[in-house]
Amino acid sequence: MKSDSGLRGSDPVYLLLDPVNRTDSGITRYSNSAVAVLNKSGIPAHVLSIESDESLEQFRQRVATYCSENPVSMVESPETYGAANLVLSVVPVHIRLHFSKYIGQVMEGKLPDEEAFLLEKIAIHQARYISAPSHVADHMTRRFFEYESCSIFANPLCESLVSSEFEREIAVGFVGRWHSLKGTDYFLALARLFPELKFYVVSGDEAQADLGRFPNVEFLGPLAKSELYERCHIVVVPSVFETFSMVALEALAKGCIVVCWDHLGIVEYFSTPVLFTAKKFELASMKLAVESALSSKSHGGECAEIAIASYVLGVRALLQNSIYVDPNATGRVGDFDINYIFKVSGKMSVLKKKGSFSRKLRKLFVNPRQFFLDFYRKRTGKLVVSQDRSKVVLPVVKNTPAAASIKYDIDFSLENYSKYLVSEVDVKHRAMRVLFMSDGDFEFSNDILLKVDGFKDFWPLRHPNLKYGKVDCSFDWNCYEMLRSIPPATRSRFGAFRVIFLWNISNPEIAKFLRCCDPDIIVAGVYDGSKPFDFDALSPHFDVLIGDIPEAVSARKIYYCKNDFLHVVIRKVVQEAIVSPGGYLVPVWNGLKYRPGLEDFDTGFYSGLAVLRNPDFEFSGFSHDSFIEYFVDELDDLFVTDQVYYRYKSMFEDFNNRQCRVDFVRLFLLDGYMFDVE
């Protein structure tokens, strides 16, 4: 792992984080340009980039360590990946809205990654400052997240990239990933409309399959971006959405004319004669824009200086605890139709997802349930994003409090007891399921719930086993009235959970009712001190009470603790309550998913599962140590039981290290444990 010891200095640095670190990434190009621009402007700056052999969690730890050991004036991080989520609150964090991974997944028509959503929620919640490169970027993000204020200033471009003295041919270029959301279909349509023009493409190798049908399109490879800028008179940016577009700025700085849609972020800063716009997603308008650009003799070399000045002013304002909105940014939010953007992006994604008949047939046989779910979703699914926030279907996350926007899996009301939102309850795995219920929002418990969700190694407190619900306590019913009024089918649903935590619930009848639903349920009361409660009346009806509780209270089990340790006690209660099933395996190497039920795995005999690349490999060595090393090199996945995991937990913290894996396997075997091999 890269050492940061040589970066220390006496002056506080403006620290930028790059959790991507790829040459084709806009975040990487932005970070490198920003550091060069800030240092030249007299603002000490440095960038920390993730290493190729480093996990995101290790990168977050390295960032937190660097900030605690070095003077840092501010940390700037993209909202995606939560790179600054472990930085102490004494260090101001600035979240730069590049483009949310979660929003991108929604645009692509994919099932959004809930963990990515949580990381972005935490990042925005913890940030002291938020900025965006354009008004449309801010406008788009506010449809999914809520925050108070946002600075608007341009993305910078390293001055070493700026040059416009080239003799260019009359040609059109495209730079970017070969993906439908980058507007590849529109680019190919332009190539068809202008057969006499030469078109150049800089993208990944996957683009070549589509370009073979176009004799006027030449593929330059993935690394020939500078060559394209020096060769082409026009660079077209037909992306469905861009918060700013570093490609467009680089092209302008190189002296190219840029053609793009009229809703992209960079349009707020530049216009004709260096940047021509087309009405969004209208090919005829794009054709006219290209024809106009062909006759333009201007170049935008000064555009880089405008962007640099905007960025430096924005950063200086943030360092002085001020919000800065670039007056040159036009703020054309009124022309920005988010519904239409999603409608077009969804259609393009569905078109791209149409594969061969054999692939769909294979999916039907391998996973028929998922096949029909996806089919139904595509045929009848509808994304509605309205100007009226009350009609927004997608989850809206408030900046403060963070937990106020928790997605409730259960909405249990005595007035409408049939409203139960948990689907596909699998009683087989009930030992792993945990439910938190409150009579309102978890508004006083934001930090506690975020810490509970931070146990990456403990699956009962991770999605999909952890659920949230709310119960309407306004009805003054006792337990027997609830049992008499609520049908058995609804009551039995609560039996799908092993532990139910009632958060600040004052009515003990609800605890009695839950125990009557299923006698095996463990009902725990959590009280964070936000309001007073009659614990003498509550204690007889709970299995466990947790929180700042008077010592005179008697109950089956009480954990006296302050809010700082509530999440630890919650984990302890769940850990003592769960009955580990036979196949409860924790992935420790390459395993991406929890595998609860392995039919051929015998926990009475084995304590781990090793998935080898070649289970029938032949070993020709002579020593036990050489066999272990050979075995480790053949590992594809490695799972261990939860008991083994907690025994050797310290060894798994650096499991990306090959020697650590070798030491673990050696100790595992010496202690008498055995692997099943798959």
Steps between C-alpha positions, in 0.01 A plus 500: 500500500621848422662683789392859569775578750688716253203728444505663840569867529443797726240675281147358495424339166180490299460124464321351199393134500494277192324170584509392132857559375451402135638686202160489328317638806373856507554511879868411457554761228315758709704425816835525321402826332364648824820429693716661231274805478476554877874466561570751224244737658674491838266251670703199622322193363554128476304204365467159666413229248388145566763238419437205269542250786300707750136451595266796548489436874882503518505821297251663739718397794810642329319828434387523864853422623653762272254766620570420866880510457535798263369859493209503253304815417219313321424161347332493160339172396249384238163393636546149361680228704501703825878545500487759781242326718753411774659846524451659843246782518768754600628490141261680260384272219400639161290269279535573129200378300652327199221254423336266748558131435151435634338745257705351217369154580143631496565662161641175362190312608696287746382399845665772713772392742368573850850499649611764250192702593586473870862608443385806306239578765764490774743708293247777436372488858848540650625766255547853622499635143346378175585631155407417142654592165163620366146587599364195317730275707362655818144476366537131410653405836227678697243267345656215698672669796415810702754752625487867589750692288728425208786693342512510120834534321667338201734203487864597444737387225874468550666775295759257363218353291414832336611543140311596187769540235429205275407459137181301502312308241126539461407204718277412795628323814350306789675433834354288778369161609316312228167496679148598400484764774803667340287547188676247275180442302479871416867507400453211257186667364706813426760287322220365284364851428845634399654226283748748349643597842772312685413388854752390766432306821708469818340238722536145629551202271131411525424788261660323202209256465261789420740701285572237235181590312607864453777557243535868598565422870855422618578347841811653660508282812447586867815710554508734199298784651764768440539384141126534443488851647789608277342345190126581520328831431190391694454286812145385561371424854161327454475368860156460654618703800825662618540709813774695319699288244876499534519365144328814369730729702813315384382524139432873533841556659663318209327731254222268385140603445261310729148387408275370779143497632366819652447353850860395580679682781774660291239692297453726803852641451571504124307559178548582132728537313700236692212286628188418297196342661213287373155449646524202727475164323389651168726358230391758241604778738834329562555478124440875463740571790776296331443685170530834682814389682667397174505864388629640832862619504517577872682303766440481874851503640398766753226272636750325726596830663133581565444160663819530708403844630153375591636198688763695696245763606262226611761318709625824659144585601449159661827534692362830632173329598299665222270373225605598148278493190686590180313791337602367158301180560166576337294266716266379226310273740166603354584328171611184675231231466608216727199285407600507135864421583399187690251399234762512224776339707266218598407432139865498394597265783222256413604502135859425593395219732329309218734204457495175312221248536742246644603733783140563604418131470793414724382756757153343490638158594767616746281745694138489381371713787742784421423462130130569550564775755725682252250442221217642708710796611592594145148467367312678777765681705473877492728764645323823593706798612269795542555865572266444794719333765199330657463289184863395471517123490875470557622529860592852607770517762509797731832643601390540862399283667650214299278223631179693444486360147548135589315273264232335712444134418203481739224754550282345771187685601210379712271697272635327191662183631525344153757755387810287532779572256752221560477257208640151452550430870723195525431330832783256430752776572309671780795446736686767302223761480482813719228766506516855641160659564412851617179695551639775276817597321831395654573870521696492827711201402677588175856432614402182685330345197789594273737321739274195512507488121879524509559141616623369166596160644173422680234385257193511731545879511554534125261517207285301427473363855460837674158663457342825621136557586266744667196429713211732573472528880217753501237227557456419867443127446620226728663179386180296492314756292785488249495119488124496455500760221812409301476185285742209558657539154623847592613398849703210365708735287674629812620147564747547214724699737718364778554833679270803490632826645228745607657846484364745759165318515297605806212252466591162661195337337685495168779289652240260643328480161825415318579221746152359445561502125792263550637391840852463355529869416744692720353844570756763596428858599750770400479838671741775395403753769316733263192499726394354838335157533330298775755217512329328793194445278707405195754261653275193563408474132846515338766232477772766493518870581784707355597860567537761771260328741466565875677232704193438716313348204479120498464293183613169354815663365610863498799660331579836655688708244524845349415570136866476396490125565143416400605353165749267673237375745249451218749278323568309822127432549462374143815292524374327814151453357568351159512127458762444236367272223713226354614697199576840654820586316689829491688587178860594580666479157341607170152391616259780417182350641391339823417135433253388768402159366758263356336160473824301498673696777525306827576733792535201728812398311624809310560857615558662164442472128782544248400557139797416278561598141584136429375260773683209333842662503804277550765603750858389440673662800644327803439730797188603691585870466542478124162325476333782698652764272388310191152459653472875573600588143224273368228663715215664313266556799539431870219481758525423872238450768415794721668327795829475309463855375483649849785282624741614227346840432828692530655292220220588257564874529790475253380200302595656166857425603596156365724422798210572735287244314781245519541556875126465556469170311802359684361600842148386403626149419731481802205583728317195368248669271422365155391649166237360273613543139279604212 
